[in-house]
């Protein structure tokens, strides 16, 4: 699978405000993985109380925190996760429209925007609860 032109740049723009920087794109065995990374100390300082630090226990801090996007050979998103958060499952539980946008790469720009919205949803739960749950 080859990612659509400009898709990684759109993701870069959407994820930069959260302190995530592009790390890599890799393809193996009909699976394409895109990784963005954040500095762990800066991240927990900016987003305290999410449980990321606690999830590492005595191994804290890791070298970096990772957001992964994985796509199958047909360009279907099969994983969008950031550390302790599965963004596909989170979106499915709070907003069917966002879930649908995350589950297709038909519009790469919109998919990148949806990834940013889902990440904002888990990082700012009190602010997004009103938006998604009315």
Protein Blocks (a to p, Z undefined) as FASTA:
>chain_A
ZZdehklmmmmmmmmmnopacfbdcdeehiacddddddfklmmmmmghklmmmmnmmmpc
cfbdcddddddfkopafbdcehjacfklmmmmmomklmmmmmpckbmmlmmmmmmmmmmm
mmmmmlmmmmmnZZ
